[in-house]
Amino acid sequence: MPTNLSPTPPCASACGGQQLELFTPPPVPALSAEFDWERNDVVIIGDSGGKDSGVLVHEVCAQADAAGQLHKVRILHCDLGRTPNGHLIEWPGALEVARSHAALYDVPFTVRRSRRWPSLWDRIMSHGNWPGFFARFCTSDLKTAVGRDYVDEVGAGLRLGRPVRAGYALGMRAEESRARSKKPVIEQHRMTAVSLRDVTTWLPVHRLTTDDVWKAHRDYSIPWHPAYEHVGRLSCRACPLAKREDLIASARLNPGIFAEMAGAEEHLGEPFKKNLTLKQIIELAHDRQ
């Protein structure tokens, strides 16, 4: 799927509204401290190719440039691999969108994959069940662990003679869920290990609404993925954490990977979602053709 570099997302707030958990997030208290550019040796941005990643890259790079610290910024895209039949786990084109975000600000862009798991498919098969809200091994094993290894890689390259101090910028927003609304904007990352690395989690776009995100895309000509014409979130093409309507839309657009994963669902003997199987999703997508 080609990337769309248009600055005007077709769905804007209409698509964005699909991802909310139908609540008004509480006011976010003021930061107790600003991000410390001088203290950190490097700032790594996790970019999935989604809309929040696009505005995240803009915000971090704009702040870095204003502080004279743009040379410290790196962008990391975690590749989730392919299925046995060769289907990309991610939306085709997500990698290219993430790469184009880095190109806007001329900062280094890196793609890395788990050293242990060739793909998210392999991790799911090993686990024997699908990821869920209380078992997000997809994130912990295929993204957080990969990010930790990349922090170590960058730190080794800097030859500091001490543990690297790294900022790790993520695109989580308070509006997305109750849990995310309660997250501190700046805190110590759990990948911190005193003798190896000192990592600070930073959520620069935490306060932004979905409308704010799309406005930033228009104002700064940030590239976005054309899948947003059909879905509200750009997660994996078949994500157990996605909303029902997004899954149906994705199954209609991506029949091959959904058919393959339906076979895996039958093999595992575990439903894709608690109250929704992949077979049902495929049938609903077929009805809407």
Secondary structure by P-SEA (a helix, b strand, c coil): cccccccccccaaaaaaaaccccccccccccccccccccccbbbbbccccaaaaaaaaaaaaaaaaacccccbbbbbbbbccccccccccccaaaaaaaaaaaacccbbbbbcccccccaaaaaaaaccccccccccccccccaaaaaaaaaaaaaaaccccbbbbbbbbbcccccccccccccccccccccccccbbbbbbbccccccaaaaaaaaaaabbbbbccccccccccccccccccaaaaaaaaaacaaaaaaaaaaaaaacccccccccaaaaaaaaaaac
